[in-house]
Amino acid sequence: MNDLTQALLFPDWPAPASVHACVTTRGGGSSLPPYDTFNLGDHVGDDPAAVAENRRRLSDALHIQPAWLKQVHGLAVVEADPTVVAEADASWTARPGIACAVMTADCLPVLFCDRAGTRVAAAHAGWRGLAGGVLEATLDTLAVPAEDVLVWLSPAIGPQAFEVGLEVRDAFTAVHPEAAEAFVPGERPGKLMADIYTLARIRLAARGVTAIHGGGFCTVSDPRFFSYRQTPQGGRFASLVWLQPS
């Protein structure tokens, strides 16, 4: 096992044997500070050669072809294609060896698969995308009955660190009043602390998804992960899910 594979985080969820997934961390790469060392984002100011090398190491270590996206905090979902960098915030695939990938540094990555192990998807959910319906759009594109969907919530900013304005709460409670439970008063006037994992669970449950796993991480306080709030000039880690070739 090399330095990269030792640094990877593997989801604890009851996915079928054909479904593989992982989360990269800051370890095992070639980038220099402040992107040290395994930055996968090619849009944050890092040396392009270092990013390319990190992406090569990831592909070689896992024997996959990641389909990278140009993420824009929107609702677009595309079929994963390693030959095209699509402008979208989620992707899906039924093709083995092609990895749906999202890059984050505090936003919530959400991984999906079906119980039969024939389709997978990954979504990037900042609060705007989450409130706008990116998870619901991903479920629609995955085209699997809700009871047959498994979800894993990948590392994101934790509820003790996610300070937001009142407008964020209003955006969620306008659609799901029960989302109020995901917010508590912050230390500063007019500010709230938000639990993005609870917000995602509420949105998914409203669509009938019951098998929701993961959560409980905090990218701000966990040094394994890049965090934009902690270090604005820094890298991006990736959450990936794919079907293993037989």
The 8 nearest C-alpha neighbors of each residue, nearest first, counted from 0:
[[1, 4, 5, 2, 3, 60, 6, 7],
 [2, 0, 3, 4, 5, 27, 60, 6],
 [3, 1, 27, 5, 4, 6, 0, 26],
 [2, 4, 27, 6, 5, 1, 26, 7],
 [3, 5, 7, 6, 1, 2, 0, 60],
 [4, 6, 2, 3, 7, 1, 0, 27],
 [5, 7, 3, 4, 26, 24, 2, 27],
 [8, 6, 23, 4, 5, 22, 24, 9],
 [9, 7, 22, 21, 23, 10, 6, 24],
 [8, 10, 21, 22, 20, 7, 11, 19],
 [11, 9, 12, 21, 20, 8, 151, 213],
 [10, 12, 9, 13, 213, 212, 151, 14],
 [11, 13, 14, 10, 212, 151, 213, 150],
 [14, 12, 15, 11, 149, 212, 16, 114],
 [13, 15, 12, 18, 16, 114, 149, 112],
 [16, 14, 116, 17, 18, 114, 13, 115],
 [17, 15, 18, 14, 116, 19, 243, 13],
 [16, 18, 243, 15, 242, 116, 19, 244],
 [19, 17, 242, 16, 15, 116, 241, 14],
 [20, 18, 241, 240, 242, 243, 17, 21],
 [21, 19, 240, 239, 241, 9, 10, 18],
 [22, 20, 9, 239, 8, 238, 10, 7],
 [21, 23, 238, 8, 237, 7, 9, 239],
 [22, 24, 7, 237, 236, 8, 21, 238],
 [25, 23, 224, 223, 26, 236, 7, 6],
 [24, 26, 37, 36, 223, 224, 35, 225],
 [27, 25, 24, 37, 6, 36, 28, 3],
 [26, 28, 3, 2, 37, 6, 36, 25],
 [29, 27, 37, 36, 53, 26, 30, 3],
 [28, 30, 36, 49, 37, 53, 31, 52],
 [31, 29, 36, 35, 49, 34, 28, 37],
 [30, 32, 35, 34, 36, 33, 29, 45],
 [33, 31, 34, 35, 30, 36, 233, 45],
 [32, 34, 233, 35, 31, 232, 234, 30],
 [35, 33, 32, 234, 233, 31, 30, 36],
 [36, 34, 32, 31, 30, 33, 37, 25],
 [35, 37, 30, 28, 29, 25, 26, 34],
 [36, 38, 28, 25, 26, 27, 35, 30],
 [37, 39, 234, 235, 34, 40, 36, 236],
 [38, 40, 50, 235, 236, 54, 37, 53],
 [41, 39, 235, 42, 38, 234, 43, 50],
 [40, 42, 43, 50, 47, 39, 45, 44],
 [41, 43, 40, 44, 45, 47, 234, 69],
 [44, 42, 45, 41, 40, 234, 233, 232],
 [43, 45, 42, 46, 41, 232, 47, 233],
 [44, 46, 43, 47, 34, 41, 50, 49],
 [45, 47, 49, 48, 50, 44, 30, 41],
 [48, 46, 50, 49, 45, 51, 41, 44],
 [47, 49, 51, 46, 50, 52, 45, 53],
 [48, 50, 52, 46, 30, 51, 47, 29],
 [51, 49, 53, 47, 52, 48, 39, 54],
 [52, 50, 48, 54, 49, 53, 47, 55],
 [51, 53, 55, 49, 50, 54, 48, 56],
 [54, 52, 50, 56, 55, 51, 28, 37],
 [53, 55, 57, 51, 52, 56, 50, 58],
 [56, 54, 52, 58, 57, 53, 59, 51],
 [57, 55, 53, 59, 54, 58, 60, 52],
 [56, 58, 54, 60, 55, 59, 61, 53],
 [59, 57, 63, 55, 62, 61, 56, 60],
 [58, 60, 62, 56, 57, 61, 55, 63],
 [61, 59, 57, 58, 62, 56, 4, 3],
 [60, 62, 63, 58, 59, 57, 4, 56],
 [63, 61, 59, 58, 60, 64, 96, 57],
 [64, 62, 96, 58, 61, 97, 65, 98],
 [63, 65, 97, 98, 58, 81, 96, 66],
 [66, 64, 98, 81, 97, 67, 100, 63],
 [65, 67, 81, 80, 79, 99, 98, 100],
 [68, 66, 84, 100, 65, 81, 101, 69],
 [69, 67, 84, 85, 70, 86, 87, 66],
 [68, 70, 86, 85, 87, 84, 71, 67],
 [69, 71, 88, 87, 68, 86, 72, 73],
 [70, 72, 73, 69, 88, 87, 86, 74],
 [73, 71, 128, 70, 88, 125, 127, 74],
 [72, 74, 71, 128, 75, 88, 87, 133],
 [73, 75, 133, 88, 128, 76, 132, 136],
 [74, 76, 87, 88, 73, 89, 77, 133],
 [77, 75, 89, 90, 87, 137, 88, 74],
 [78, 76, 90, 79, 89, 91, 75, 87],
 [77, 79, 91, 90, 92, 80, 76, 89],
 [78, 80, 90, 66, 91, 92, 99, 77],
 [79, 81, 66, 82, 83, 78, 97, 84],
 [82, 80, 66, 83, 65, 64, 79, 67],
 [83, 81, 80, 84, 66, 67, 79, 64],
 [82, 84, 81, 80, 85, 66, 67, 68],
 [85, 83, 68, 67, 69, 86, 82, 66],
 [84, 86, 68, 83, 87, 69, 77, 67],
 [87, 85, 69, 68, 70, 84, 71, 88],
 [86, 88, 75, 70, 85, 89, 76, 69],
 [89, 87, 70, 123, 75, 122, 73, 74],
 [90, 88, 122, 76, 121, 87, 123, 77],
 [89, 91, 77, 76, 79, 78, 120, 121],
 [92, 90, 120, 78, 79, 119, 99, 77],
 [91, 93, 94, 79, 119, 78, 118, 120],
 [92, 94, 118, 117, 95, 119, 91, 242],
 [95, 93, 92, 97, 96, 242, 118, 241],
 [96, 94, 242, 244, 243, 97, 93, 241],
 [95, 97, 63, 244, 243, 242, 64, 98],
 [96, 98, 64, 95, 65, 63, 241, 94],
 [99, 97, 241, 65, 240, 64, 66, 100],
 [98, 100, 240, 239, 121, 66, 90, 120],
 [101, 99, 239, 238, 67, 98, 66, 65],
 [100, 102, 237, 238, 123, 122, 121, 108],
 [103, 101, 237, 236, 235, 238, 100, 40],
 [104, 102, 235, 106, 236, 105, 237, 101],
 [103, 105, 226, 225, 235, 227, 106, 236],
 [106, 104, 156, 155, 226, 218, 103, 227],
 [107, 105, 125, 155, 103, 124, 104, 108],
 [106, 108, 155, 124, 125, 123, 109, 105],
 [109, 107, 123, 153, 122, 124, 152, 238],
 [110, 108, 152, 122, 121, 153, 151, 107],
 [109, 111, 121, 151, 150, 120, 152, 122],
 [112, 110, 150, 120, 119, 149, 121, 151],
 [113, 111, 119, 149, 118, 148, 120, 116],
 [112, 114, 148, 115, 116, 147, 118, 149],
 [113, 115, 147, 116, 148, 15, 112, 149],
 [114, 116, 113, 117, 15, 147, 118, 112],
 [117, 115, 15, 113, 114, 17, 18, 118],
 [116, 118, 115, 93, 113, 119, 242, 112],
 [119, 117, 93, 112, 113, 92, 116, 120],
 [118, 120, 112, 111, 91, 92, 241, 240],
 [121, 119, 91, 111, 90, 99, 110, 112],
 [120, 122, 110, 89, 99, 109, 90, 111],
 [123, 121, 89, 109, 108, 88, 124, 101],
 [124, 122, 108, 88, 101, 89, 107, 109],
 [125, 123, 107, 129, 128, 106, 108, 122],
 [124, 126, 106, 128, 127, 107, 129, 72],
 [125, 127, 129, 128, 130, 124, 195, 106],
 [128, 126, 130, 129, 125, 131, 72, 124],
 [129, 127, 131, 124, 72, 125, 133, 130],
 [128, 130, 126, 124, 132, 131, 127, 133],
 [131, 129, 127, 128, 132, 171, 126, 170],
 [130, 132, 128, 129, 127, 133, 74, 73],
 [131, 133, 135, 129, 134, 130, 136, 128],
 [132, 134, 74, 136, 128, 135, 129, 137],
 [135, 133, 137, 136, 132, 138, 129, 122],
 [134, 136, 138, 132, 137, 133, 139, 203],
 [137, 135, 133, 139, 134, 138, 132, 140],
 [136, 138, 134, 140, 135, 139, 141, 133],
 [137, 139, 141, 135, 136, 140, 134, 142],
 [140, 138, 136, 142, 137, 141, 135, 143],
 [139, 141, 137, 142, 138, 136, 76, 91],
 [140, 142, 138, 139, 143, 137, 91, 120],
 [143, 141, 140, 139, 138, 144, 137, 145],
 [142, 144, 141, 145, 147, 148, 113, 138],
 [145, 143, 147, 146, 142, 148, 113, 207],
 [146, 144, 208, 148, 147, 207, 143, 206],
 [145, 147, 144, 148, 208, 207, 209, 210],
 [146, 148, 145, 114, 144, 113, 143, 149],
 [149, 147, 113, 145, 146, 112, 114, 208],
 [148, 150, 210, 112, 111, 113, 211, 114],
 [151, 149, 111, 211, 110, 212, 210, 148],
 [150, 152, 212, 213, 110, 109, 211, 153],
 [153, 151, 213, 109, 214, 212, 108, 110],
 [152, 154, 108, 109, 151, 214, 213, 155],
 [155, 153, 216, 218, 217, 214, 107, 152],
 [156, 154, 105, 107, 218, 106, 217, 157],
 [155, 157, 217, 105, 218, 219, 161, 160],
 [156, 158, 217, 159, 160, 161, 216, 155],
 [159, 157, 194, 193, 161, 160, 192, 156],
 [158, 160, 157, 161, 192, 193, 162, 194],
 [161, 159, 158, 157, 162, 156, 219, 192],
 [160, 162, 158, 192, 193, 159, 156, 157],
 [161, 163, 192, 191, 160, 193, 190, 185],
 [164, 162, 191, 190, 192, 161, 167, 193],
 [165, 163, 190, 166, 167, 191, 189, 162],
 [164, 166, 167, 168, 190, 169, 189, 191],
 [167, 165, 169, 164, 168, 170, 163, 171],
 [168, 166, 170, 165, 169, 164, 163, 171],
 [167, 169, 165, 171, 170, 166, 172, 179],
 [168, 170, 166, 172, 167, 171, 173, 165],
 [171, 169, 167, 168, 173, 172, 166, 130],
 [172, 170, 168, 169, 173, 174, 130, 175],
 [171, 173, 176, 175, 169, 174, 178, 170],
 [172, 174, 171, 170, 169, 175, 176, 168],
 [175, 173, 172, 171, 176, 170, 178, 130],
 [174, 176, 172, 177, 178, 173, 171, 201],
 [177, 175, 172, 178, 179, 173, 174, 171],
 [178, 176, 179, 175, 180, 172, 201, 181],
 [177, 179, 180, 176, 172, 181, 175, 171],
 [178, 180, 177, 181, 182, 172, 176, 168],
 [181, 179, 178, 182, 177, 183, 197, 176],
 [180, 182, 194, 179, 178, 193, 197, 198],
 [183, 181, 193, 180, 192, 179, 191, 194],
 [182, 184, 192, 191, 185, 193, 181, 180],
 [185, 183, 191, 192, 190, 186, 182, 189],
 [186, 184, 191, 190, 192, 187, 183, 162],
 [185, 187, 188, 184, 190, 191, 192, 189],
 [186, 188, 185, 190, 189, 191, 184, 162],
 [189, 187, 190, 186, 185, 184, 191, 164],
 [188, 190, 187, 164, 165, 191, 185, 184],
 [189, 191, 164, 185, 188, 187, 163, 165],
 [192, 190, 185, 184, 163, 183, 162, 164],
 [191, 193, 162, 185, 183, 161, 182, 184],
 [194, 192, 182, 158, 161, 181, 195, 191],
 [193, 195, 158, 181, 196, 197, 198, 182],
 [194, 196, 198, 197, 193, 199, 158, 107],
 [195, 197, 199, 198, 194, 214, 200, 152],
 [198, 196, 200, 199, 194, 195, 181, 201],
 [197, 199, 195, 201, 196, 200, 178, 181],
 [200, 198, 202, 196, 197, 201, 203, 195],
 [199, 201, 197, 203, 198, 202, 204, 196],
 [202, 200, 204, 198, 199, 203, 205, 197],
 [203, 201, 199, 205, 200, 204, 198, 206],
 [204, 202, 200, 206, 205, 208, 201, 199],
 [205, 203, 208, 207, 201, 206, 202, 200],
 [206, 204, 202, 203, 207, 201, 208, 200],
 [205, 207, 204, 203, 208, 202, 145, 135],
 [206, 208, 204, 145, 205, 209, 203, 146],
 [209, 207, 204, 145, 203, 206, 146, 210],
 [208, 210, 211, 204, 207, 146, 203, 145],
 [211, 209, 149, 208, 150, 212, 148, 146],
 [212, 210, 150, 209, 151, 149, 213, 200],
 [213, 211, 151, 150, 12, 152, 210, 214],
 [214, 212, 152, 151, 153, 215, 211, 11],
 [215, 213, 152, 216, 196, 153, 154, 212],
 [214, 216, 213, 217, 157, 154, 196, 155],
 [217, 215, 154, 214, 157, 155, 218, 156],
 [218, 216, 157, 156, 219, 155, 220, 221],
 [217, 219, 156, 221, 155, 224, 226, 220],
 [218, 220, 226, 217, 229, 221, 156, 228],
 [219, 221, 218, 217, 222, 160, 229, 157],
 [222, 220, 218, 223, 219, 217, 224, 216],
 [223, 221, 224, 220, 218, 225, 219, 25],
 [222, 224, 24, 221, 25, 225, 26, 218],
 [225, 223, 24, 222, 218, 25, 221, 226],
 [224, 226, 104, 235, 234, 236, 218, 233],
 [227, 225, 104, 229, 219, 105, 228, 218],
 [226, 228, 231, 230, 104, 229, 105, 225],
 [229, 227, 226, 230, 231, 219, 105, 104],
 [228, 230, 226, 227, 219, 231, 225, 220],
 [231, 229, 227, 232, 228, 233, 226, 225],
 [232, 230, 227, 233, 228, 229, 226, 234],
 [233, 231, 230, 33, 227, 234, 43, 34],
 [234, 232, 34, 33, 231, 230, 225, 227],
 [233, 235, 38, 34, 225, 40, 43, 236],
 [234, 236, 40, 103, 38, 104, 39, 102],
 [235, 237, 102, 23, 103, 24, 39, 38],
 [238, 236, 102, 23, 101, 22, 239, 103],
 [237, 239, 22, 101, 100, 21, 108, 102],
 [240, 238, 100, 20, 21, 99, 98, 237],
 [239, 241, 20, 98, 99, 19, 110, 119],
 [242, 240, 98, 19, 18, 97, 243, 20],
 [243, 241, 95, 18, 17, 96, 19, 244],
 [242, 244, 17, 95, 96, 18, 241, 245],
 [245, 243, 95, 96, 242, 17, 94, 241],
 [244, 243, 17, 95, 242, 96, 16, 18]]
